[in-house]
């Protein structure tokens, strides 16, 4: 019951914050797209932490069309990975989630890919809703900042997690064989 109330409270506070942003920042501006994305990133961390789900859904399993990540490579996931290294994100994230050479660390990293994917997927869907609204109300050109930031800040991170998770699973399987 406490968990449900916490989740509901987080959703209500998030909606209130989004209403405030909509009220005070013009929706057809880059600043709105930027603030909305980071506001949602801030609140989604609390939501998934309170959710405490083991994330065992089959959604997170590798699909047959994803085998070996070729589709993600064609969509530019390796360029995105290099971009993350270039801007320093990789160093920041590795301080929070270091990669150690043991099975427990790999299991934690595997779980973090699922959690991160879920967070970015939720934000992607919410921002897409705003993107469609802004495109209809203000025109497609005025909605481009929402679209571009949504692709960079949410779609590519989802693709990256889906690309990395099978590799982590293979490393986990190899580490289990060694033990």
Backbone as JSON, one array per atom type, in Angstrom:
{
  "sequence": "XXXXXXXXXXXXXXXXXXXXXXXXXXXXXXXXXXXXXXXXXXXXXXXXXXXXXXXXXXXXXXXXXXXXXXXXXXXXXXXXXXXXXXXXXXXXXXXXXXXXXXXXXXXXXXXXXXXXXXXXXXXXXXXXXXXXXXXXXXXXXXXXXXXXXXXXXXXXXXXXXXXXXXXXXXXXXXXXXXX",
  "N": [[0.83, -1.19, 0.0], [1.93, 1.23, 0.82], [3.91, 1.52, -1.12], [2.38, 1.82, -3.45], [1.03, 4.22, -2.88], [3.23, 5.93, -2.75], [4.17, 5.79, -5.41], [1.93, 6.89, -6.73], [1.95, 9.45, -5.64], [4.4, 10.41, -6.63], [3.8, 10.46, -9.37], [1.72, 12.37, -9.38], [3.09, 14.67, -8.45], [4.93, 14.92, -10.52], [3.24, 15.41, -12.72], [2.16, 17.84, -11.84], [4.5, 19.41, -11.89], [5.04, 19.32, -14.63], [2.78, 20.67, -15.61], [3.29, 23.19, -14.59], [5.62, 23.83, -16.03], [4.56, 23.85, -18.64], [2.86, 26.0, -18.34], [4.58, 28.19, -17.78], [6.64, 28.19, -19.69], [7.03, 28.59, -23.14], [5.66, 26.21, -25.27], [6.61, 25.73, -27.83], [9.3, 26.13, -27.96], [12.87, 25.61, -27.78], [13.85, 25.61, -25.18], [11.68, 24.67, -23.7], [11.55, 21.99, -24.56], [14.01, 21.06, -23.63], [13.83, 21.52, -20.81], [11.56, 19.96, -20.19], [12.42, 17.32, -20.85], [14.58, 16.95, -19.0], [13.3, 17.39, -16.58], [11.51, 15.25, -16.54], [13.4, 13.17, -16.54], [14.51, 13.57, -14.02], [12.31, 13.01, -12.27], [11.61, 10.41, -13.04], [13.57, 8.74, -12.12], [13.06, 8.62, -9.38], [10.6, 7.38, -9.51], [11.12, 4.8, -10.69], [12.86, 3.84, -8.78], [11.19, 3.69, -6.53], [9.38, 1.88, -7.53], [10.71, -0.58, -7.58], [10.94, -2.93, -9.12], [11.68, -6.24, -10.31], [12.03, -6.38, -12.99], [11.44, -8.47, -14.94], [10.06, -8.95, -17.25], [9.26, -10.33, -20.46], [9.65, -8.54, -22.42], [12.15, -7.38, -22.17], [13.86, -9.29, -23.12], [16.11, -10.43, -25.67], [15.12, -10.1, -29.0], [14.38, -12.05, -31.97], [14.87, -10.6, -34.33], [16.72, -8.82, -33.47], [19.16, -10.02, -33.2], [22.58, -10.17, -32.64], [22.76, -7.42, -32.84], [22.85, -5.99, -35.24], [20.9, -4.36, -36.49], [20.81, -2.2, -34.77], [23.37, -1.21, -35.01], [23.25, -0.34, -37.65], [21.49, 1.74, -37.29], [23.06, 3.56, -36.06], [24.06, 3.27, -33.44], [26.66, 2.82, -32.54], [27.99, 5.19, -33.17], [26.6, 6.86, -31.45], [27.43, 5.8, -29.0], [30.15, 6.51, -29.08], [29.83, 9.27, -29.03], [28.81, 9.6, -26.44], [31.06, 8.91, -24.94], [32.78, 10.94, -25.79], [31.53, 13.29, -24.79], [31.83, 12.82, -22.12], [30.02, 11.36, -20.62], [30.23, 8.61, -20.27], [32.3, 8.28, -18.38], [31.11, 9.45, -16.14], [28.88, 7.78, -15.69], [30.14, 5.34, -15.23], [31.34, 5.79, -12.79], [29.18, 5.7, -11.09], [28.14, 3.18, -11.66], [30.29, 0.98, -11.65], [32.26, -1.2, -13.72], [33.05, -4.25, -12.82], [35.07, -7.2, -12.61], [33.43, -9.52, -12.03], [30.73, -11.84, -11.4], [28.56, -10.84, -9.94], [28.71, -8.05, -10.28], [28.26, -7.94, -13.03], [25.63, -8.89, -13.13], [24.34, -6.81, -11.77], [24.88, -4.7, -13.55], [23.48, -5.66, -15.77], [20.85, -5.56, -14.8], [20.69, -2.78, -14.46], [20.74, -1.92, -17.11], [18.22, -2.69, -17.95], [16.6, -1.16, -16.24], [17.38, 1.45, -16.94], [16.61, 1.45, -19.62], [13.82, 1.18, -19.34], [13.23, 3.59, -17.99], [14.01, 5.55, -19.9], [12.32, 4.8, -21.98], [9.74, 5.33, -20.97], [9.91, 8.11, -20.68], [10.38, 8.77, -23.36], [7.91, 8.12, -24.54], [6.15, 9.89, -23.21], [7.23, 12.41, -23.94], [6.96, 12.18, -26.68], [4.19, 12.35, -26.92], [3.82, 15.06, -26.17], [5.28, 16.12, -28.28], [3.75, 15.47, -30.56], [1.43, 16.93, -29.96], [2.45, 19.59, -29.95], [3.32, 19.72, -32.61], [0.87, 19.61, -33.96], [-0.49, 21.85, -32.92], [1.31, 24.06, -33.19], [2.79, 23.61, -35.44], [4.93, 21.55, -37.49], [7.64, 22.32, -37.75], [8.09, 23.87, -35.46], [8.01, 21.91, -33.59], [10.29, 20.46, -33.82], [12.51, 20.67, -32.07], [11.66, 19.29, -29.8], [11.4, 16.74, -30.95], [14.04, 16.16, -31.87], [15.57, 16.3, -29.47], [14.23, 14.28, -28.08], [14.87, 12.02, -29.56], [17.69, 11.99, -29.28], [18.06, 12.03, -26.44], [16.44, 10.02, -25.46], [15.43, 7.95, -27.31], [17.82, 6.91, -28.54], [19.29, 6.15, -26.18], [17.58, 4.02, -25.34], [17.87, 2.25, -27.51], [20.6, 1.75, -27.24], [20.74, 0.4, -24.76], [19.33, -1.91, -25.4], [21.05, -2.9, -27.28], [23.39, -3.37, -25.79], [22.65, -5.16, -23.69], [22.38, -8.01, -24.53], [25.09, -8.61, -24.91], [26.11, -8.3, -22.36], [24.7, -10.33, -21.14], [25.87, -12.55, -22.4], [28.45, -12.33, -21.36], [27.85, -12.76, -18.67], [26.98, -15.42, -18.78], [29.37, -16.65, -19.56], [30.96, -16.08, -17.32], [29.68, -17.61, -15.41], [30.27, -20.16, -16.27], [32.97, -20.3, -15.78], [33.14, -20.31, -13.04]],
  "CA": [[0.0, 0.0, 0.0], [2.84, 2.39, 0.9], [4.56, 1.61, -2.42], [1.38, 2.36, -4.38], [0.83, 5.64, -2.55], [4.46, 6.62, -3.15], [4.15, 5.89, -6.88], [0.88, 7.84, -7.1], [2.43, 10.78, -5.24], [5.43, 10.79, -7.6], [3.1, 10.79, -10.63], [1.0, 13.64, -9.17], [4.08, 15.74, -8.4], [5.47, 15.04, -11.88], [2.22, 16.08, -13.53], [2.14, 19.23, -11.38], [5.7, 20.08, -12.4], [4.86, 19.49, -16.08], [1.79, 21.72, -15.81], [4.0, 24.45, -14.33], [6.49, 24.09, -17.18], [3.69, 24.22, -19.76], [2.31, 27.33, -18.05], [5.6, 29.24, -17.74], [7.58, 28.13, -20.82], [6.31, 28.34, -24.39], [5.85, 24.82, -25.7], [7.24, 25.63, -29.15], [10.68, 26.58, -27.83], [13.89, 24.63, -27.41], [13.94, 25.59, -23.71], [10.62, 23.78, -23.22], [11.97, 20.61, -24.84], [15.13, 20.77, -22.72], [13.33, 21.45, -19.43], [10.66, 18.82, -20.09], [13.21, 16.09, -20.82], [15.34, 16.81, -17.76], [12.32, 17.28, -15.51], [11.05, 13.86, -16.55], [14.52, 12.33, -16.12], [14.63, 13.73, -12.58], [11.24, 12.31, -11.57], [11.52, 8.98, -13.39], [14.51, 8.03, -11.24], [12.33, 8.35, -8.13], [9.53, 6.44, -9.83], [11.64, 3.43, -10.85], [13.43, 3.43, -7.48], [10.06, 3.31, -5.68], [8.75, 0.72, -8.15], [11.49, -1.74, -7.11], [10.55, -4.1, -9.91], [12.81, -7.05, -10.77], [12.08, -6.2, -14.44], [11.57, -9.8, -15.53], [9.19, -9.05, -18.41], [9.88, -10.84, -21.68], [9.98, -7.38, -23.26], [13.58, -7.11, -22.05], [14.64, -10.34, -23.78], [16.53, -10.16, -27.04], [14.2, -10.63, -30.02], [15.1, -12.68, -33.08], [15.28, -9.58, -35.29], [17.79, -8.03, -32.87], [20.35, -10.85, -33.06], [23.92, -9.58, -32.87], [22.69, -5.96, -32.82], [23.12, -5.38, -36.56], [19.95, -3.28, -36.76], [21.2, -1.04, -33.96], [24.57, -0.66, -35.63], [22.8, 0.39, -38.84], [20.82, 2.95, -36.82], [24.07, 4.49, -35.55], [24.29, 3.16, -32.0], [28.1, 2.93, -32.25], [28.28, 6.62, -33.19], [26.05, 7.4, -30.2], [28.34, 5.36, -27.92], [31.34, 7.37, -29.17], [29.4, 10.59, -28.59], [28.73, 9.56, -24.98], [32.44, 8.95, -24.45], [33.31, 12.26, -26.12], [30.99, 14.31, -23.89], [32.18, 12.48, -20.75], [28.96, 10.64, -19.93], [30.7, 7.26, -19.93], [33.04, 8.39, -17.12], [30.14, 9.75, -15.08], [28.06, 6.6, -15.42], [31.0, 4.28, -14.69], [31.56, 6.07, -11.37], [27.97, 5.23, -10.4], [27.98, 1.75, -11.91], [31.57, 0.49, -12.18], [32.28, -2.54, -14.3], [34.04, -5.09, -12.16], [35.22, -8.5, -13.28], [32.8, -10.61, -11.29], [29.37, -12.11, -11.87], [27.62, -9.96, -9.23], [28.76, -6.75, -10.96], [27.6, -8.12, -14.33], [24.19, -8.98, -12.87], [23.9, -5.46, -11.46], [24.92, -3.96, -14.81], [22.38, -6.2, -16.57], [19.62, -4.97, -14.24], [20.72, -1.35, -14.73], [20.36, -1.69, -18.51], [16.76, -2.79, -18.01], [16.05, 0.0, -15.54], [17.64, 2.62, -17.77], [15.75, 1.35, -20.8], [12.45, 1.48, -18.92], [13.16, 5.02, -17.71], [14.05, 6.3, -21.16], [11.13, 4.46, -22.77], [8.62, 6.08, -20.4], [10.12, 9.52, -21.06], [10.21, 8.82, -24.81], [6.47, 8.1, -24.84], [5.55, 11.14, -22.73], [7.7, 13.52, -24.78], [6.33, 11.98, -27.99], [2.85, 12.93, -26.8], [3.99, 16.51, -26.26], [5.77, 16.4, -29.63], [2.59, 15.41, -31.46], [0.58, 18.08, -29.62], [3.11, 20.81, -30.43], [3.3, 19.69, -34.07], [-0.49, 19.92, -34.4], [-0.88, 23.2, -32.5], [2.23, 25.12, -33.62], [3.42, 23.23, -36.7], [6.0, 20.55, -37.41], [8.93, 22.98, -37.57], [8.18, 24.3, -34.05], [8.12, 20.72, -32.74], [11.54, 19.76, -34.12], [13.4, 20.59, -30.9], [11.16, 18.16, -29.0], [11.72, 15.51, -31.66], [15.49, 15.93, -31.88], [16.0, 15.95, -28.11], [13.66, 12.99, -27.71], [15.68, 11.0, -30.22], [19.03, 11.95, -28.67], [18.06, 11.79, -24.99], [15.61, 8.88, -25.05], [15.4, 6.84, -28.26], [19.13, 6.27, -28.65], [19.6, 5.37, -24.97], [16.83, 2.76, -25.37], [18.54, 1.38, -28.48], [21.9, 1.37, -26.67], [20.53, -0.63, -23.73], [18.95, -3.14, -26.1], [22.26, -3.36, -27.96], [24.37, -3.83, -24.8], [22.2, -6.22, -22.79], [22.77, -9.36, -24.94], [26.53, -8.77, -24.7], [26.28, -8.49, -20.92], [24.19, -11.68, -20.86], [26.9, -13.52, -22.82], [29.54, -12.25, -20.37], [27.34, -13.41, -17.45], [27.02, -16.86, -19.02], [30.78, -17.05, -19.54], [31.46, -16.01, -15.94], [29.08, -18.73, -14.68], [31.0, -21.35, -16.68], [34.3, -20.26, -15.18], [33.0, -20.6, -11.61]],
  "C": [[0.87, 1.26, 0.0], [3.52, 2.63, -0.45], [3.62, 2.25, -3.44], [1.16, 3.84, -4.14], [2.05, 6.47, -2.96], [4.48, 6.83, -4.66], [3.11, 6.91, -7.35], [1.32, 9.27, -6.78], [3.49, 11.29, -6.23], [4.79, 11.21, -8.92], [2.39, 12.13, -10.5], [1.97, 14.81, -9.16], [4.68, 15.98, -9.78], [4.49, 15.78, -12.78], [2.13, 17.55, -13.14], [3.32, 20.02, -11.91], [5.58, 20.31, -13.9], [3.85, 20.58, -16.39], [2.44, 23.09, -15.59], [4.91, 24.81, -15.5], [5.67, 24.53, -18.39], [3.17, 25.65, -19.58], [3.36, 28.44, -18.21], [6.58, 29.27, -18.92], [6.79, 27.83, -22.09], [6.68, 26.96, -24.93], [6.57, 24.68, -27.04], [8.69, 26.08, -29.14], [11.61, 25.44, -27.43], [13.97, 24.5, -25.89], [12.87, 24.68, -23.11], [11.03, 22.32, -23.39], [13.06, 20.18, -23.86], [14.64, 20.57, -21.29], [12.44, 20.23, -19.25], [11.44, 17.51, -19.98], [13.93, 15.9, -19.49], [14.44, 16.75, -16.53], [11.84, 15.83, -15.4], [12.16, 12.9, -16.12], [14.68, 12.38, -14.6], [13.58, 12.89, -11.85], [11.19, 10.82, -11.86], [12.47, 8.15, -12.53], [13.81, 7.68, -9.92], [11.24, 7.3, -8.36], [10.06, 5.01, -9.92], [12.28, 2.92, -9.56], [12.31, 2.97, -6.54], [9.36, 2.07, -6.22], [9.4, -0.58, -7.7], [11.09, -3.03, -7.83], [11.79, -4.91, -10.29], [12.98, -6.99, -12.29], [12.33, -7.52, -15.17], [10.69, -10.0, -16.76], [9.96, -9.58, -19.62], [10.22, -9.72, -22.66], [11.5, -7.16, -23.29], [14.47, -8.18, -22.71], [14.97, -9.94, -25.21], [15.55, -10.84, -28.01], [15.01, -11.18, -31.19], [15.61, -11.65, -34.09], [16.42, -8.71, -34.76], [19.13, -8.78, -32.85], [21.62, -10.15, -33.52], [23.9, -8.06, -33.05], [22.94, -5.26, -34.15], [22.17, -4.21, -36.85], [20.33, -2.01, -36.0], [22.47, -0.39, -34.5], [24.21, 0.15, -36.87], [22.11, 1.7, -38.46], [21.77, 3.93, -36.14], [24.36, 4.41, -34.07], [25.78, 3.27, -31.65], [28.55, 4.4, -32.28], [27.78, 7.27, -31.89], [26.93, 7.02, -29.01], [29.59, 6.23, -27.9], [31.02, 8.79, -28.7], [29.32, 10.65, -27.06], [30.12, 9.6, -24.34], [33.02, 10.35, -24.64], [32.8, 13.34, -25.15], [31.25, 13.99, -22.41], [31.13, 11.71, -19.98], [29.42, 9.25, -19.47], [31.46, 7.27, -18.6], [32.09, 8.6, -15.94], [29.37, 8.49, -14.7], [28.89, 5.46, -14.84], [31.38, 4.53, -13.23], [30.39, 5.56, -10.55], [27.81, 3.72, -10.5], [29.27, 1.19, -12.5], [31.44, -0.93, -12.73], [33.41, -3.31, -13.64], [34.05, -6.44, -12.88], [34.7, -9.61, -12.39], [31.33, -10.71, -11.69], [28.35, -11.2, -11.19], [27.56, -8.58, -9.9], [28.07, -6.83, -12.32], [26.08, -8.2, -14.16], [23.61, -7.6, -12.56], [23.85, -4.6, -12.73], [23.77, -4.38, -15.73], [21.06, -5.59, -16.11], [19.56, -3.47, -14.57], [20.37, -1.03, -16.19], [18.84, -1.76, -18.67], [16.11, -1.56, -17.39], [16.21, 1.26, -16.38], [16.74, 2.61, -19.01], [14.31, 1.7, -20.45], [12.27, 2.98, -18.68], [13.11, 5.84, -18.99], [12.82, 6.01, -22.03], [9.9, 5.22, -22.28], [8.72, 7.55, -20.82], [9.88, 9.7, -22.56], [8.73, 8.92, -25.17], [5.8, 9.41, -24.41], [5.95, 12.31, -23.63], [7.12, 13.39, -26.19], [4.91, 12.54, -28.01], [2.89, 14.45, -26.9], [4.41, 16.91, -27.67], [4.62, 16.44, -30.64], [1.68, 16.61, -31.22], [1.16, 19.37, -30.18], [3.11, 20.86, -31.95], [1.93, 20.06, -34.61], [-0.83, 21.38, -34.11], [0.0, 24.3, -33.11], [2.91, 24.83, -34.95], [4.62, 22.31, -36.46], [7.35, 21.19, -37.12], [9.14, 23.37, -36.11], [8.33, 23.1, -33.11], [9.44, 19.98, -32.92], [12.48, 19.65, -32.91], [12.96, 19.46, -29.98], [11.56, 16.84, -29.64], [13.21, 15.18, -31.58], [16.0, 15.56, -30.49], [15.45, 14.61, -27.66], [14.46, 11.84, -28.34], [17.04, 10.86, -29.52], [19.02, 11.54, -27.2], [17.28, 10.56, -24.57], [15.64, 7.7, -26.02], [16.75, 6.14, -28.34], [19.57, 5.58, -27.36], [18.83, 4.05, -24.88], [17.52, 1.77, -26.31], [19.88, 0.88, -27.92], [21.75, 0.29, -25.61], [20.16, -1.96, -24.38], [20.14, -3.74, -26.84], [23.25, -3.98, -26.96], [23.94, -5.06, -24.01], [22.55, -7.64, -23.25], [24.26, -9.62, -24.75], [26.83, -9.0, -23.22], [25.8, -9.89, -20.54], [25.22, -12.75, -21.26], [28.06, -13.52, -21.83], [29.11, -12.92, -19.06], [27.39, -14.93, -17.61], [28.44, -17.39, -18.99], [31.33, -17.06, -18.11], [30.9, -17.15, -15.09], [29.8, -20.04, -15.03], [32.35, -21.45, -16.01], [34.23, -20.67, -13.71], [32.7, -22.01, -11.38]]
}
